[in-house]
């Protein structure tokens, strides 16, 4: 199994900038780990993916650049379309939706790119994608349009496999607040609509933890539905057991930064889960009588300072469950802490050092 880290942590939206970021960080991470080869889960903005998809020579040159740096690509993150490091991202990361032809075009471009970037010995490639879109507005007509788009990308995936002998699978990544909010939502929608030979799920363990879902039951349900966990995004959420204290609220407020949306869920004593779409709203509105989990990807290897903790226990249990249910292909595992640059100052470290530490931690947990 090739463990990767996701390059959506780097603000780069053209090929030259991508290569500069890989030189500054990915190569440094590989050297810190003492490895000849490092897995990178590439994020390519839509304009970059389009340029590569239209130019076979550019794909060959890019593949050679990656090889020269000792970097291997088996997975792409095609969730953010572009502008992922704008000063304010929030809901824009969920656009365009799967009802928009641009989303289909972007995903098809990523299929063409990944098929030519895969190492010769790669068993398959994976592409993670957004869970249809933000939940509002979403209609039955939107469902039908999205289903047709999935039919088309499935056709492309099948033709790519037949023509090039490269198996690439699409992995739908549920996220709090979206149409497919939970893994259960994703399983219910996909099981009735997609060909599981080409489309499965991406299990983001931060998102799973925020939903307060049981990892083992969740993974078992995926298998029972005839679907495959194609990719695991190894990530950890913030957890606060007693969010009503002054110390807890002060610690949480440090993470209420303006760039990304940080959805919050509160588990009530009766088992119900309350939802807020962002941390400032949660601090103002949730009753704080039960534990909170916050969609803020925190470093895997370094627990946040008390009274905050993280959900690495959910990550470890998810990986164990996925290993138990894995078929002939083990899912790709991608460390996806894209929030290094927006962490509170006292929680940061040198980026290459931090990524290397996360990969060491993830390797131990997933072995």
C-alpha positions as CSV (number, residue, x, y, z in Angstrom):
1,X,0.0,0.0,0.0
2,X,1.4,3.4,-1.0
3,X,0.7,6.0,1.6
4,X,0.4,9.6,0.2
5,X,0.0,13.1,1.5
6,X,-2.5,15.4,-0.3
7,X,-1.0,18.4,-2.0
8,X,-4.1,20.6,-1.5
9,X,-2.2,22.0,1.4
10,X,-0.1,23.9,-1.1
11,X,-1.3,27.1,-2.7
12,X,-0.4,26.3,-6.3
13,X,-2.7,26.5,-9.3
14,X,-0.4,26.3,-12.3
15,X,2.2,23.7,-13.3
16,X,5.2,25.8,-12.5
17,X,3.9,26.6,-9.0
18,X,3.0,23.0,-8.4
19,X,6.5,21.9,-9.2
20,X,8.0,24.7,-7.0
21,X,5.8,23.5,-4.1
22,X,6.8,19.9,-4.7
23,X,10.5,20.9,-4.7
24,X,10.1,22.9,-1.5
25,X,8.0,20.4,0.4
26,X,7.4,17.0,-1.1
27,X,11.1,16.4,-1.9
28,X,12.0,17.6,1.6
29,X,9.5,15.3,3.2
30,X,10.8,12.3,1.2
31,X,14.4,13.1,2.3
32,X,13.3,13.5,5.9
33,X,11.7,10.1,5.8
34,X,14.8,8.6,4.1
35,X,12.8,7.2,1.3
36,X,13.6,6.8,-2.4
37,X,9.9,7.3,-3.3
38,X,7.1,9.3,-1.8
39,X,3.4,9.1,-2.5
40,X,1.7,12.4,-3.3
41,X,-2.1,12.7,-3.7
42,X,-2.2,15.5,-6.2
43,X,-4.7,18.3,-6.2
44,X,-4.9,19.9,-9.6
45,X,-7.1,23.0,-10.1
46,X,-9.5,22.6,-13.0
47,X,-7.4,24.9,-15.3
48,X,-4.3,22.7,-14.7
49,X,-6.2,19.5,-15.2
50,X,-7.7,20.8,-18.5
51,X,-4.3,21.8,-19.8
52,X,-2.8,18.4,-19.1
53,X,-5.8,16.5,-20.4
54,X,-5.6,18.3,-23.7
55,X,-1.8,17.8,-24.2
56,X,-0.4,14.3,-24.1
57,X,3.1,15.7,-24.3
58,X,2.6,17.9,-21.3
59,X,1.4,14.8,-19.3
60,X,4.5,12.9,-20.3
61,X,6.7,15.8,-19.2
62,X,4.9,16.2,-15.9
63,X,5.2,12.5,-15.3
64,X,8.9,12.7,-15.9
65,X,9.2,15.7,-13.5
66,X,7.5,13.7,-10.8
67,X,9.7,10.6,-11.4
68,X,12.8,12.8,-11.3
69,X,11.8,14.0,-7.8
70,X,11.1,10.5,-6.5
71,X,7.3,11.2,-6.3
72,X,4.6,8.7,-7.2
73,X,0.9,9.5,-7.9
74,X,-1.8,6.9,-7.4
75,X,-4.6,9.3,-6.3
76,X,-6.0,12.7,-7.1
77,X,-8.1,15.0,-5.0
78,X,-10.7,16.4,-7.4
79,X,-13.0,17.9,-4.7
80,X,-11.9,21.6,-4.8
81,X,-12.3,23.0,-8.3
82,X,-10.1,26.0,-7.8
83,X,-9.3,28.8,-5.5
84,X,-8.7,26.5,-2.5
85,X,-6.3,29.0,-0.9
86,X,-8.4,32.1,-1.5
87,X,-8.7,34.4,1.6
88,X,-12.3,33.1,2.0
89,X,-13.3,29.7,0.6
90,X,-16.2,28.6,2.8
91,X,-19.1,27.3,0.6
92,X,-17.4,28.0,-2.7
93,X,-15.4,24.7,-2.3
94,X,-18.7,22.9,-3.0
95,X,-19.1,24.5,-6.4
96,X,-19.5,23.6,-9.2
97,X,-21.9,20.9,-8.1
98,X,-22.5,17.6,-9.9
99,X,-25.4,19.3,-11.7
100,X,-23.0,21.6,-13.4
101,X,-21.3,20.4,-16.7
102,X,-18.0,21.9,-15.4
103,X,-17.8,19.4,-12.6
104,X,-18.2,16.5,-15.1
105,X,-15.6,18.1,-17.4
106,X,-13.1,18.6,-14.5
107,X,-13.5,15.0,-13.4
108,X,-13.1,13.6,-16.9
109,X,-10.0,15.7,-17.3
110,X,-8.6,14.2,-14.1
111,X,-9.3,10.7,-15.3
112,X,-7.2,11.4,-18.5
113,X,-4.4,12.9,-16.4
114,X,-4.2,10.2,-13.7
115,X,-4.2,7.3,-16.3
116,X,-1.0,8.7,-17.6
117,X,0.6,9.6,-14.3
118,X,0.1,6.2,-12.6
119,X,3.3,4.2,-12.0
120,X,3.7,1.1,-14.2
121,X,3.2,-1.1,-11.1
122,X,0.1,0.7,-9.8
123,X,-2.8,-1.6,-9.3
124,X,-5.3,1.2,-9.9
125,X,-5.8,4.9,-9.5
126,X,-8.4,6.8,-7.4
127,X,-10.0,10.2,-7.7
128,X,-12.0,11.6,-4.8
129,X,-14.8,14.0,-5.5
130,X,-17.4,16.1,-3.7
131,X,-20.7,14.6,-2.4
132,X,-22.9,16.1,-5.2
133,X,-22.9,19.6,-3.7
134,X,-24.0,21.7,-0.7
135,X,-27.4,20.5,0.6
136,X,-29.3,23.6,-0.4
137,X,-30.8,23.9,-2.9
138,X,-31.1,20.3,-4.0
139,X,-34.2,18.9,-5.8
140,X,-35.3,15.6,-7.4
141,X,-34.4,17.2,-10.8
142,X,-30.9,17.8,-9.5
143,X,-30.6,14.2,-8.5
144,X,-31.5,13.1,-12.0
145,X,-28.9,15.4,-13.6
146,X,-26.2,14.3,-11.2
147,X,-27.0,10.6,-11.9
148,X,-26.7,11.2,-15.6
149,X,-23.3,12.9,-15.0
150,X,-22.1,9.9,-13.0
151,X,-23.3,7.6,-15.8
152,X,-21.1,9.6,-18.2
153,X,-18.0,9.6,-16.0
154,X,-18.5,5.9,-15.5
155,X,-18.5,5.4,-19.3
156,X,-15.2,7.3,-19.5
157,X,-13.7,5.3,-16.7
158,X,-14.7,2.1,-18.5
159,X,-13.3,3.2,-21.8
160,X,-10.0,4.3,-20.2
161,X,-9.6,0.9,-18.6
162,X,-10.4,-0.9,-21.9
163,X,-8.1,1.3,-24.0
164,X,-5.1,1.9,-21.8
165,X,-5.4,-1.0,-19.3
166,X,-5.4,1.5,-16.5
167,X,-8.1,1.1,-13.9
168,X,-9.2,4.4,-12.4
169,X,-12.0,4.6,-9.8
170,X,-14.0,7.5,-8.6
171,X,-14.5,7.9,-4.9
172,X,-17.4,10.0,-3.5
173,X,-16.5,11.8,-0.3
174,X,-19.4,12.6,2.0
175,X,-19.0,15.7,4.1
176,X,-21.1,17.4,6.8
177,X,-23.6,19.8,5.4
178,X,-23.6,18.4,1.9
179,X,-26.3,16.5,0.0
180,X,-24.5,13.4,1.0
181,X,-23.8,14.5,4.6
182,X,-22.8,11.1,6.1
183,X,-21.3,7.9,4.8
184,X,-24.8,6.4,5.3
185,X,-26.2,9.0,2.9
186,X,-23.5,8.2,0.3
187,X,-24.1,4.5,0.5
188,X,-27.9,4.9,0.1
189,X,-27.4,7.2,-2.9
190,X,-24.6,5.3,-4.7
191,X,-25.9,1.8,-4.2
192,X,-29.0,2.6,-6.3
193,X,-27.2,4.5,-9.0
194,X,-23.6,3.6,-9.8
195,X,-21.6,0.8,-11.2
196,X,-19.4,-0.4,-8.3
197,X,-16.7,-1.5,-10.6
198,X,-15.9,2.1,-11.3
199,X,-17.4,4.2,-8.5
200,X,-17.1,3.8,-4.7
201,X,-16.6,5.9,-1.6
202,X,-13.8,8.0,-0.1
203,X,-13.8,7.6,3.7
204,X,-12.6,10.8,5.2
205,X,-12.0,9.9,8.8
206,X,-12.4,13.5,10.0
207,X,-15.8,13.8,8.4
208,X,-16.8,10.4,9.8
209,X,-15.8,11.4,13.3
210,X,-17.8,14.7,13.1
211,X,-20.9,12.7,12.3
212,X,-20.4,10.6,15.4
213,X,-20.8,7.4,13.3
214,X,-19.4,4.1,14.4
215,X,-16.4,3.3,12.1
216,X,-16.8,-0.5,12.1
217,X,-20.6,-0.4,11.4
218,X,-20.0,2.2,8.7
219,X,-17.4,0.2,6.8
220,X,-19.5,-3.0,7.2
221,X,-22.5,-1.1,5.7
222,X,-20.4,0.0,2.7
223,X,-19.4,-3.7,2.0
224,X,-23.0,-5.0,2.5
225,X,-24.2,-2.5,-0.1
226,X,-21.7,-4.0,-2.7
227,X,-19.6,-0.8,-2.7
228,X,-15.9,-0.4,-2.1
229,X,-13.9,2.0,0.0
230,X,-11.7,3.1,-2.8
231,X,-9.7,5.7,-0.8
232,X,-9.3,6.7,2.8
233,X,-8.4,10.3,3.6
234,X,-6.6,10.0,6.9
235,X,-7.6,13.0,8.9
236,X,-8.6,14.0,12.4
237,X,-11.3,16.3,13.8
238,X,-11.3,18.4,16.9
239,X,-13.1,16.9,19.9
240,X,-14.2,18.7,23.0
241,X,-15.9,16.7,25.7
242,X,-17.3,19.6,27.7
243,X,-17.8,22.6,25.4
244,X,-19.6,24.6,28.1
245,X,-16.6,25.7,30.1
246,X,-14.8,29.0,29.6
247,X,-11.5,27.3,28.9
248,X,-13.1,25.1,26.2
249,X,-14.8,28.0,24.5
250,X,-11.6,30.1,24.5
251,X,-9.7,27.1,23.0
252,X,-12.3,26.5,20.3
253,X,-12.5,30.2,19.4
254,X,-8.8,30.1,18.4
255,X,-9.9,27.7,15.5
256,X,-12.7,29.9,14.2
257,X,-10.6,31.2,11.3
258,X,-12.2,32.9,8.2
259,X,-11.0,30.8,5.2
260,X,-12.7,27.4,5.5
261,X,-16.0,26.2,6.8
262,X,-15.8,24.3,10.1
263,X,-19.0,22.4,10.6
264,X,-19.8,21.4,14.2
265,X,-21.9,18.5,15.5
266,X,-23.0,18.1,19.2
267,X,-24.0,14.7,20.6
268,X,-26.9,15.0,23.0
269,X,-27.4,12.6,25.9
270,X,-30.4,11.0,24.2
271,X,-28.3,10.2,21.1
272,X,-29.5,13.0,18.8
273,X,-26.9,15.0,16.9
274,X,-27.3,18.8,16.6
275,X,-25.7,20.5,13.6
276,X,-24.2,23.9,12.9
277,X,-22.6,24.9,9.6
278,X,-19.6,26.8,11.1
279,X,-17.8,27.1,14.4
280,X,-18.7,30.8,15.2
281,X,-22.4,29.8,14.7
282,X,-22.0,26.8,17.0
283,X,-20.3,28.9,19.7
284,X,-23.3,31.2,19.6
285,X,-26.2,28.7,19.2
286,X,-25.5,25.2,20.3
287,X,-26.6,24.3,23.9
288,X,-23.1,22.7,24.7
289,X,-24.6,20.0,26.9
290,X,-22.9,17.2,25.1
291,X,-19.5,16.7,23.3
292,X,-18.7,18.6,20.1
293,X,-16.8,17.5,17.1
294,X,-15.5,20.2,14.7
295,X,-14.6,19.8,11.0
296,X,-11.1,21.2,11.3
297,X,-8.4,18.8,10.1
298,X,-5.7,18.8,12.8
299,X,-2.3,17.2,12.6
300,X,-2.4,13.5,13.1
301,X,0.7,13.1,15.2
302,X,0.3,16.1,17.6
303,X,-2.8,16.2,19.9
304,X,-4.2,19.7,20.3
305,X,-3.6,21.3,23.6
306,X,-6.1,20.6,26.4
307,X,-9.0,20.9,26.9
308,X,-9.2,20.0,23.2
309,X,-8.4,16.5,21.9
310,X,-8.6,15.0,18.4
311,X,-10.3,12.0,16.9
312,X,-7.3,9.9,15.9
313,X,-9.0,6.9,17.7
314,X,-11.7,7.1,15.0
315,X,-9.0,7.2,12.3
316,X,-7.3,4.1,13.7
317,X,-10.5,2.2,14.1
318,X,-11.6,3.1,10.6
319,X,-8.3,1.8,9.1
320,X,-8.6,-1.4,11.0
321,X,-12.2,-1.9,9.8
322,X,-11.3,-1.1,6.2
323,X,-8.5,-3.7,6.3
324,X,-10.9,-6.3,7.5
325,X,-13.4,-5.7,4.7
326,X,-10.9,-5.0,1.9
327,X,-11.3,-7.0,-1.2
328,X,-8.5,-7.8,-3.7
329,X,-7.5,-4.1,-3.8
330,X,-6.5,-2.2,-0.6
331,X,-7.7,1.4,-0.6
332,X,-5.3,4.2,-1.1
333,X,-4.6,6.1,2.1
334,X,-3.9,9.8,1.8
335,X,-3.0,12.1,4.7
336,X,-5.1,15.2,4.2
337,X,-4.3,17.9,6.7
338,X,-4.9,20.9,4.4
339,X,-5.2,23.3,7.3
340,X,-1.6,23.8,8.4
341,X,-1.6,27.4,7.2
342,X,-4.7,28.3,9.2
343,X,-3.9,26.5,12.4
344,X,-3.6,28.7,15.5
345,X,0.0,29.8,15.7
346,X,0.9,27.8,18.7
347,X,-0.2,24.6,17.0
348,X,2.0,25.0,13.9
349,X,5.4,23.7,12.9
350,X,7.6,23.7,9.8
351,X,5.3,22.3,7.0
352,X,7.8,19.7,5.7
353,X,8.6,18.5,9.2
354,X,4.9,18.4,10.1
355,X,3.9,16.4,7.0
356,X,6.8,13.9,7.6
357,X,5.7,13.5,11.2
358,X,2.1,12.8,10.1
359,X,3.3,10.2,7.5
360,X,5.4,8.4,10.1
361,X,2.4,8.4,12.5
362,X,0.0,7.2,9.7
363,X,2.4,4.4,8.6
364,X,2.5,3.0,12.2
365,X,-1.2,3.1,12.6
366,X,-2.0,1.6,9.1
367,X,0.6,-1.1,9.1
